[in-house]
């Protein structure tokens, strides 16, 4: 072999070795987020949880949040916008956002939370094996309605009429006009001989809570149960203040003890958020949503706000105080 042949052969070997040791370029991942409300702590929390899993924005990873700002009819357009961006996964917070995303695509994976009943909304075929492109985490607690109404009965033994605050954004209404969560709570009230007064505010930037509460009181409501649905969830503090001003005791879902209501009880959607990036991570690494079971959170919390009780001029039964996980003085 002459010198030229030797140098040529050596160059080929070096290039071959270099190619064999080179790592394939990592695919950039883009995750969309679809939210009923506006910017807030949820997206910040999700970013932190992704970072814990090793995802850093700007380094082969990006998050694309889209906000409906309470105008839930915008979800279909926002979902289409995320699909045009070529997102790899869509995270949805809330039933309307989840339903809109599922209607928009049957192929791009969807991971939901803040969905009370994913079966009733038609998001999944079963909790154990979703069977399509959608999976997620739910705070669905089949016993929550009975537990909340039972607490109200213990606090107000003579109560005969209960206001139940919902909104008109929830899919899954039957011929009665009520969605599953509304039917469940109304049925739980009737079981204890309490007449449920369900009122729905309209979805949008400024639901008319004043009119809804005034109508309930006019119909004889003696306490208020606030459901875990998009508008009252977003505006929980406003609802609590308006109810207290009307001397109407309130019970809120778990996780909302800071809004100023009298009682907070149940599971909380806040517990579902840290699990969302974990499911997305599995999907980005090749797992199929169809085979990822819908996860459920089961931790319940009972919080009594004695400050609110004093404002309302109420005495809280010892039985309830003894059960409380936390008491706000």
C-alpha positions in Angstrom: 0.0 0.0 0.0 1.4 3.4 -1.0 1.2 6.5 1.2 -1.8 7.9 -0.6 -3.8 4.7 -0.2 -2.9 4.5 3.5 -4.0 8.0 4.2 -7.3 7.5 2.3 -8.0 4.2 4.2 -7.2 5.9 7.5 -9.6 8.7 6.8 -12.4 6.3 5.9 -11.9 4.4 9.2 -11.9 7.6 11.2 -15.1 8.8 9.7 -16.7 5.4 10.2 -15.8 5.3 13.8 -17.0 8.8 14.3 -20.4 8.0 12.8 -20.7 4.8 14.9 -20.1 6.7 18.2 -22.3 9.7 17.3 -25.6 9.9 19.2 -28.7 10.4 17.1 -30.2 13.9 17.4 -33.0 14.0 20.0 -36.5 14.8 18.8 -37.7 18.1 20.1 -40.9 17.7 22.1 -43.7 20.3 22.1 -46.5 20.1 24.7 -49.7 22.1 24.4 -51.9 23.1 27.4 -55.6 24.0 27.0 -57.1 25.8 30.0 -60.6 27.1 30.7 -59.3 30.2 32.5 -56.3 32.5 32.1 -52.7 32.5 33.1 -52.0 31.5 36.7 -50.2 29.2 39.1 -51.2 26.0 37.3 -48.9 26.4 34.3 -46.1 27.5 36.6 -46.5 24.4 38.7 -46.6 22.2 35.6 -43.4 23.8 34.3 -41.7 23.0 37.6 -42.8 19.4 37.5 -41.6 19.0 34.0 -38.2 20.4 35.1 -38.0 17.8 37.9 -38.3 15.2 35.2 -35.4 16.7 33.2 -37.3 18.8 30.7 -35.9 22.2 30.2 -37.7 24.7 27.9 -35.5 25.9 25.1 -33.5 22.7 25.2 -35.4 20.4 22.9 -38.6 21.0 24.9 -41.3 23.7 24.8 -44.7 24.3 26.4 -47.5 26.0 24.5 -50.3 27.2 26.8 -53.6 28.4 25.3 -56.2 30.1 27.5 -60.0 30.4 26.9 -60.3 33.1 29.6 -63.7 31.8 30.6 -65.0 31.8 27.0 -65.3 28.1 26.6 -66.6 28.2 23.1 -63.0 29.2 22.1 -61.6 25.8 23.0 -62.2 24.2 19.6 -60.3 27.0 17.9 -57.5 26.9 20.5 -57.2 23.1 20.1 -57.0 23.5 16.3 -54.3 26.1 16.8 -52.2 23.6 19.0 -52.6 20.9 16.3 -51.3 23.3 13.6 -48.3 23.9 15.8 -47.6 20.2 15.7 -47.7 19.5 19.4 -46.8 16.0 20.5 -49.3 15.9 23.4 -52.1 18.2 24.6 -52.7 18.6 28.3 -56.3 19.7 29.1 -57.6 21.2 32.4 -61.3 20.9 32.7 -64.1 19.0 31.0 -64.9 21.5 28.2 -61.2 21.7 27.3 -60.8 18.0 27.3 -64.0 17.4 25.2 -62.9 20.0 22.7 -59.4 18.5 22.3 -60.9 15.0 21.9 -63.3 16.3 19.2 -60.3 18.0 17.4 -58.1 14.9 17.2 -58.2 11.2 17.5 -54.4 10.7 17.0 -52.5 13.3 19.1 -52.3 12.1 22.7 -54.4 14.0 25.3 -53.8 14.0 29.1 -56.6 15.6 31.2 -57.3 16.7 34.7 -60.1 18.6 36.5 -62.5 16.1 34.9 -65.0 14.8 37.5 -66.3 11.9 35.4 -64.3 11.0 32.2 -66.6 8.1 31.4 -69.7 10.3 31.5 -68.0 12.8 29.2 -67.1 10.1 26.7 -63.3 10.8 27.0 -62.3 7.2 27.7 -63.8 3.7 27.1 -62.9 2.6 30.6 -60.8 3.8 33.5 -58.5 0.8 33.4 -58.0 0.8 29.6 -59.0 4.1 28.0 -58.7 2.6 24.5 -58.2 5.8 22.5 -55.8 8.8 22.5 -57.0 10.1 25.8 -56.0 9.4 29.4 -55.4 11.4 32.5 -56.1 11.9 36.2 -59.4 12.5 38.0 -60.4 13.5 41.5 -63.7 11.6 41.0 -64.9 10.5 44.4 -68.2 8.5 44.2 -68.8 9.2 47.9 -68.1 12.9 47.8 -71.7 14.1 47.2 -73.0 12.0 50.1 -70.2 13.2 52.3 -70.7 16.8 51.6 -74.5 16.7 52.0 -74.0 14.7 55.2 -71.8 17.4 56.6 -74.3 20.1 55.8 -77.0 18.0 57.5 -74.9 17.7 60.6 -74.1 21.4 60.7 -77.7 22.4 60.0 -80.1 19.6 61.3 -83.2 21.6 60.4 -82.1 22.5 56.8 -84.8 21.9 54.2 -83.5 23.6 51.1 -80.0 23.6 49.7 -78.6 25.9 47.0 -76.3 24.0 44.5 -74.2 26.3 42.4 -73.0 25.0 39.0 -72.5 26.4 35.5 -73.7 25.7 32.0 -70.4 24.7 30.6 -70.4 21.1 31.8 -71.0 18.5 29.0 -73.0 15.3 29.6 -76.4 16.8 30.5 -79.4 14.5 30.2 -83.0 15.3 29.3 -83.4 17.0 32.7 -80.7 19.5 31.6 -78.4 18.4 34.4 -74.8 17.0 34.1 -73.7 14.0 36.1 -72.1 16.0 39.0 -75.3 18.0 39.4 -77.5 14.9 39.3 -75.3 13.2 41.9 -75.5 16.1 44.4 -79.2 16.7 43.9 -79.8 13.0 44.5 -77.7 13.0 47.7 -79.7 15.9 49.0 -83.0 14.3 48.4 -81.9 11.1 50.2 -81.6 13.2 53.4 -84.9 14.9 52.8 -83.4 18.2 51.5 -84.7 20.0 48.5 -81.9 20.8 46.0 -82.1 24.2 44.3 -79.6 23.8 41.4 -78.7 27.0 39.7 -76.3 27.4 36.7 -74.4 30.5 35.9 -73.4 31.2 32.3 -69.8 30.5 31.3 -67.9 33.6 30.4 -65.7 36.4 31.8 -68.4 37.7 34.2 -71.0 35.1 35.3 -73.9 36.6 37.2 -73.4 35.1 40.7 -75.4 37.8 42.4 -78.5 36.8 40.4 -78.0 33.1 41.0 -77.5 33.5 44.8 -80.5 35.9 45.1 -82.7 33.5 43.2 -81.6 30.6 45.5 -82.4 32.7 48.6 -85.7 33.8 47.2 -86.5 30.1 46.7 -85.6 29.4 50.4 -82.0 28.2 50.3 -80.5 28.0 53.8 -77.0 27.0 52.7 -74.9 26.8 49.5 -73.0 23.9 48.0 -70.5 25.0 45.4 -69.7 22.4 42.8 -66.2 21.7 41.3 -67.1 23.1 37.9 -65.2 25.6 35.7 -66.8 29.0 36.5 -67.3 28.7 40.3 -63.9 26.9 40.6 -62.2 29.9 38.9 -64.2 32.5 40.9 -64.4 30.6 44.3 -63.3 33.6 46.4 -65.9 35.8 44.7 -68.6 33.3 45.3 -67.6 32.9 49.0 -67.6 36.6 49.6 -71.0 37.1 48.0 -72.5 34.2 49.9 -71.1 35.4 53.2 -72.4 38.9 52.6 -75.9 37.3 52.2 -75.3 35.3 55.4 -75.5 32.1 53.4 -73.2 29.3 54.8 -71.1 27.6 52.1 -69.4 24.3 51.5 -66.7 24.1 48.8 -64.8 21.1 47.3 -61.5 20.0 48.7 -58.5 22.2 48.0 -60.4 25.5 48.3 -60.0 26.2 52.0 -58.3 29.5 51.3 -61.3 31.2 49.6 -63.2 32.0 52.8 -66.0 29.4 52.7 -67.4 27.9 55.9 -66.7 24.2 55.1 -64.2 22.7 52.6 -64.5 18.9 52.0 -63.4 16.2 49.6 -60.7 15.4 47.1 -59.0 18.2 45.2 -58.0 18.7 41.6 -54.8 20.3 42.9 -53.6 16.8 43.7 -54.0 15.7 40.1 -51.6 18.3 38.6 -48.3 16.8 39.6 -49.2 13.6 37.9 -49.9 15.1 34.5 -46.2 15.7 33.5 -45.5 12.1 34.6 -48.1 10.7 32.2 -46.9 13.1 29.5 -43.3 11.9 30.1 -44.4 8.2 29.6 -46.2 9.1 26.4 -43.2 11.1 25.0 -41.1 8.0 25.7 -43.4 5.7 23.7 -46.3 4.7 25.9 -49.8 4.7 24.3 -52.6 6.6 26.1 -55.0 3.7 25.2 -53.0 1.5 27.6 -52.4 4.0 30.4 -55.1 3.7 33.0 -56.9 6.8 34.2 -55.4 7.6 37.6 -57.6 8.7 40.6 -56.7 10.8 43.6 -58.4 9.7 46.8 -57.1 12.0 49.6 -60.0 13.8 51.2 -59.6 16.8 53.4 -62.1 18.5 55.8 -61.4 22.1 56.7 -63.6 24.3 58.9 -63.3 28.1 58.8 -64.2 29.3 62.3 -63.6 32.9 61.2 -66.3 32.6 58.6 -68.6 30.9 61.1 -68.2 33.8 63.5 -69.0 36.3 60.8 -72.2 34.3 60.1 -73.0 34.1 63.8 -72.9 30.2 63.7 -71.9 27.7 66.3 -70.0 24.7 64.8 -71.0 21.3 66.3 -68.2 19.6 68.2 -68.8 16.4 66.1 -67.7 18.3 62.9 -64.8 20.0 64.6 -63.4 16.7 65.9 -63.5 15.3 62.3 -61.7 18.3 60.8 -58.2 17.8 59.4 -57.7 21.5 59.9 -59.4 24.4 61.5 -58.9 28.0 60.3 -59.2 30.4 63.3 
